[in-house]
């Protein structure tokens, strides 16, 4: 993923950037499978590698295929990335090690979900009962964010297509009614 991220920064062809971005999210999905987070991996593959790549390709079809080179100082964004990364790493220092059987998740929540979810929710699949009941509002929020983002992108793409059709047909500009 680091190599793909570095390649993303170097590539100037926007089609290549879209493809590398899709590859990056697909690699993240594979990493989630290795970490036994199959539900997250499925979402990452569907949304990140699937829908996001298609939307970026659609946007690319409406714009130019190469990045405009501008002269700007890269120091401020670089400092921001380093500071954000340092804060994120600092936030993980007190977390238990991956797979630690003494981690709090293995002693409080997981045993309850395993032992009681079938009786409390009535769904035999533990993952489904957690996502649909225990984390129902969280899942609803995630779906709402995805829907809103998709609606926004589709609205922007539709507006751009209407403007292009108006220009091609010789119709009035912005003020024409």
C-alpha positions as CSV (number, residue, x, y, z in Angstrom):
1,X,0.0,0.0,0.0
2,X,2.9,2.3,0.7
3,X,4.3,1.7,-2.8
4,X,0.9,2.3,-4.4
5,X,0.6,5.5,-2.3
6,X,3.9,6.8,-3.5
7,X,3.1,6.0,-7.1
8,X,-0.2,7.9,-6.7
9,X,1.8,11.0,-5.8
10,X,4.1,10.7,-8.8
11,X,1.7,9.8,-11.6
12,X,0.4,12.8,-13.6
13,X,-2.0,10.9,-15.9
14,X,-5.4,11.0,-14.1
15,X,-6.5,7.7,-15.6
16,X,-3.5,6.1,-13.9
17,X,-4.3,7.8,-10.7
18,X,-7.9,6.4,-10.8
19,X,-6.6,2.9,-11.4
20,X,-3.9,3.2,-8.7
21,X,-6.6,4.5,-6.3
22,X,-8.8,1.5,-7.1
23,X,-5.8,-0.8,-6.6
24,X,-5.0,0.9,-3.3
25,X,-8.5,0.3,-1.9
26,X,-8.6,-3.3,-3.2
27,X,-5.3,-3.9,-1.4
28,X,-6.9,-2.4,1.8
29,X,-9.8,-4.8,1.4
30,X,-7.4,-7.7,1.2
31,X,-5.7,-6.5,4.3
32,X,-9.0,-6.4,6.1
33,X,-9.6,-10.0,5.1
34,X,-6.3,-11.0,6.6
35,X,-7.3,-9.2,9.8
36,X,-10.6,-11.2,9.9
37,X,-12.7,-8.1,9.2
38,X,-14.6,-9.6,6.3
39,X,-17.6,-7.3,6.6
40,X,-15.3,-4.3,6.4
41,X,-13.4,-5.8,3.5
42,X,-16.6,-6.4,1.6
43,X,-17.6,-2.8,2.1
44,X,-14.2,-1.5,1.2
45,X,-14.1,-3.6,-2.0
46,X,-17.6,-2.6,-3.0
47,X,-17.5,1.1,-2.2
48,X,-13.8,1.9,-2.4
49,X,-12.7,-0.2,-5.3
50,X,-16.0,-0.5,-7.0
51,X,-18.3,2.5,-6.8
52,X,-15.6,5.1,-6.1
53,X,-13.6,4.0,-9.1
54,X,-16.6,4.1,-11.4
55,X,-17.5,7.6,-10.2
56,X,-14.0,8.8,-10.6
57,X,-13.9,7.3,-14.2
58,X,-17.2,9.0,-14.9
59,X,-15.8,12.3,-13.6
60,X,-12.7,11.8,-15.7
61,X,-14.8,11.4,-18.8
62,X,-16.2,14.8,-18.2
63,X,-12.8,16.5,-17.6
64,X,-9.4,16.4,-19.0
65,X,-7.1,13.4,-18.7
66,X,-4.0,15.1,-17.4
67,X,-3.2,17.1,-14.3
68,X,-2.6,20.8,-14.6
69,X,0.9,21.5,-13.3
70,X,0.9,24.4,-10.9
71,X,3.8,25.8,-9.0
72,X,3.0,25.6,-5.3
73,X,5.0,25.0,-2.3
74,X,4.6,21.4,-1.1
75,X,6.0,22.0,2.4
76,X,2.7,23.0,4.1
77,X,0.8,19.9,2.9
78,X,3.8,17.7,3.8
79,X,3.9,19.2,7.3
80,X,0.2,18.7,7.7
81,X,0.5,15.0,6.7
82,X,3.4,14.4,9.1
83,X,1.5,16.1,12.0
84,X,-1.7,14.2,11.3
85,X,0.3,10.9,11.0
86,X,2.1,11.6,14.3
87,X,-1.2,12.3,16.1
88,X,-2.7,9.1,14.7
89,X,0.3,7.1,15.8
90,X,0.2,8.7,19.2
91,X,-3.4,7.8,19.5
92,X,-2.6,4.1,19.0
93,X,0.2,3.8,21.5
94,X,-2.0,2.6,24.4
95,X,-4.0,0.1,22.3
96,X,-3.5,-3.6,23.0
97,X,-1.4,-5.5,20.6
98,X,-3.2,-7.1,17.6
99,X,-4.7,-10.5,18.6
100,X,-4.0,-10.0,22.4
101,X,-6.3,-12.4,24.2
102,X,-6.3,-10.0,27.2
103,X,-7.7,-7.1,25.2
104,X,-10.9,-5.7,26.6
105,X,-12.9,-6.5,23.5
106,X,-12.4,-10.2,24.2
107,X,-13.7,-10.0,27.8
108,X,-16.7,-7.6,27.7
109,X,-18.5,-7.2,24.4
110,X,-17.6,-10.3,22.3
111,X,-18.7,-12.9,24.8
112,X,-22.1,-11.2,25.1
113,X,-22.6,-11.0,21.4
114,X,-21.7,-14.7,21.0
115,X,-23.8,-15.9,23.9
116,X,-26.8,-13.6,23.8
117,X,-27.3,-12.3,20.3
118,X,-29.4,-15.2,19.1
119,X,-31.8,-14.8,22.0
120,X,-31.8,-11.0,22.1
121,X,-32.1,-10.3,18.4
122,X,-33.5,-13.5,17.1
123,X,-31.0,-13.7,14.2
124,X,-28.8,-16.8,14.1
125,X,-25.9,-15.1,12.4
126,X,-23.8,-13.1,14.9
127,X,-22.4,-10.6,12.3
128,X,-25.9,-9.8,11.0
129,X,-27.3,-9.4,14.5
130,X,-24.4,-7.0,15.5
131,X,-24.7,-4.9,12.3
132,X,-28.5,-4.8,12.1
133,X,-29.3,-4.5,15.8
134,X,-26.5,-3.6,18.2
135,X,-24.8,-1.3,15.7
136,X,-28.0,-0.4,13.8
137,X,-27.8,3.3,14.1
138,X,-24.1,3.2,13.2
139,X,-24.9,1.2,10.1
140,X,-27.7,3.5,9.2
141,X,-25.4,6.5,9.5
142,X,-22.8,4.8,7.2
143,X,-25.5,4.1,4.6
144,X,-26.7,7.7,4.9
145,X,-23.2,9.1,4.3
146,X,-22.7,6.8,1.2
147,X,-26.1,7.7,-0.2
148,X,-25.5,11.5,0.4
149,X,-22.1,11.3,-1.2
150,X,-23.4,9.4,-4.2
151,X,-26.4,11.8,-4.7
152,X,-24.0,14.8,-4.5
153,X,-21.6,13.3,-7.1
154,X,-24.5,12.4,-9.4
155,X,-25.9,15.9,-9.1
156,X,-22.6,17.4,-10.0
157,X,-22.1,15.1,-13.0
158,X,-25.6,15.9,-14.2
159,X,-25.1,19.6,-13.9
160,X,-21.9,19.4,-15.8
161,X,-23.5,17.4,-18.6
162,X,-26.4,20.0,-18.9
163,X,-23.9,22.8,-19.2
164,X,-21.9,21.0,-21.9
165,X,-25.2,20.3,-23.9
166,X,-26.1,24.0,-23.6
167,X,-22.7,25.1,-24.9
168,X,-22.9,22.6,-27.8
169,X,-26.4,23.5,-28.8
170,X,-25.5,27.2,-28.8
171,X,-28.0,27.9,-26.1
172,X,-27.6,30.8,-23.7
173,X,-25.1,30.9,-21.0
174,X,-25.8,30.9,-17.2
175,X,-28.3,33.7,-17.4
176,X,-30.4,32.2,-20.2
177,X,-33.8,31.0,-19.2
